[in-house]
């Protein structure tokens, strides 16, 4: 088996079109990278965007980007995102920011879950990611 990754986005004809996500992403080869749920904290551990979902979402995506970079990967390698939000009615705000980071032509598989609260009361969003990158 090759160490080079092969990622295929599959759009089943028997399923509705995904709205900003892909139903199926198949990944073969490469390295699998699991990124823990990221929250809106800056490098020094200070909350970013207190009371502001858009600012928090941008910080969370920047944290995911930093984690990907540390693993020698990028958003092009992300195959799955999981969103935990305290108000699912605000997903459009999250999607608009997400679209600045992911490949919107073939977006990753995704799930969004509304939660009562996150690890800190001030947090509105947490995002985990799975990426498949080429071997080093």
N, C-alpha and C positions, 0 to 999 in steps of 0.2 A: 504494500500500500504506500502511496506517495505521501510525503510530508507536506506537500502543497495542498492548501485548502481548496475545496470546491464547494461553493454555496449556491443553492438553487432555490429560488422563490417559486412556490407552487400556488396557482390560483385555481382551486377546484371549481369546475363549471356548475357543480351541484350546490355551491354555497354562495351566499350574497357577497358582493364586492366588499372588501375590507375598507373601512373609513380611516385611512392613515396608518394602517397596519396590514401585515400579511397574515393569512390564516396558517400557512405552512412554510417553514424554512428548513431545508435539508442541508446539513453541513457534513462534509466528508473530509478527513485528513486535517492537518494543521494542529494548532494548539487551542484548547478550550480555556477561556478565561472567565472566571466568575467574579463579578464585582458586587460586594456587599451593598445593602441599601445605603444610598448616599442621602444626606440631609443638608439643609441650607446653612452649613457652617463654613466660615472661611479658614484659611490656613492656620490662623491663631486660635481657632475654635470658637469664634464669635458668630452669633446668628446674623445672617444677612437677610434683609427684607422683612423685618418683623412686621406682621400685619399686612404683608403684600405678597400674594401668591405668585405673581409674575416674577418679582425679584427673587423669591425663594426658588422658583423653578429654574431660572437662569443659573443661579449659584449651584444648584444640584447638578445640572447638566455640565457645568464647568468642573465640578468635582468628579463626575463620571469621566469626562475628557482627560483629566489629570491621571486618573487611575488607568485608563486605557493607554495613555502615553507612557506611564511607568512600566507597563507590560509590553511596550513596543507594538501597540495596536492603535486603532482609530475607530471612529464611529462607522466607517465603512465595514468594519469587522463585526459590528454588533448584530446578532441574530435574534435576540430576545430582550425586551424591556418589560419590567413590571412596575406599575405605578401604584403607590399607596397614597390616597388623597383624603383629606378630611371633609371635602365637599365635592362630590362627583359632578355636580351641576356646573362646576368651573373647569371642566376638562378642555373646553375650547381654548382657554388661556394657556393651558399646559401644551396642547397640540401646536399652537402657534409658535411657541418657543422650541418645542421638540423639532419642528420642521426646519429650524435653522441649523440643526445638528445632524439629523439622519438623512439618508437617501430617500427622498419622498417618492421616487419612481418605484423603488423596491424596498419599502420600509421593513424593519424587523417585525417579527411576530411580537405581539404585545398583549398585556392584560392590565386592566385598571380596576382597582378595588377601593371602595370607600371604607374608611376606618373611622372609628369613633375618635381616636386620638393616636398620636405618635409618641415617641420616647420623651419628647418635651412638648408641653402644651402649646408653645409658640410655633411649632412646626406645622405647616399645612401639607407638605409633600415629602415623600421618600421614593427613591427610584433605585431598583437593582437592574443589573445588566449581565447578559451573557454574550461573549464575543468568541468568534473563531478566527484566529489569525494564522498566517503562515508560520512554519517552523522557523526557529532562530538559526 
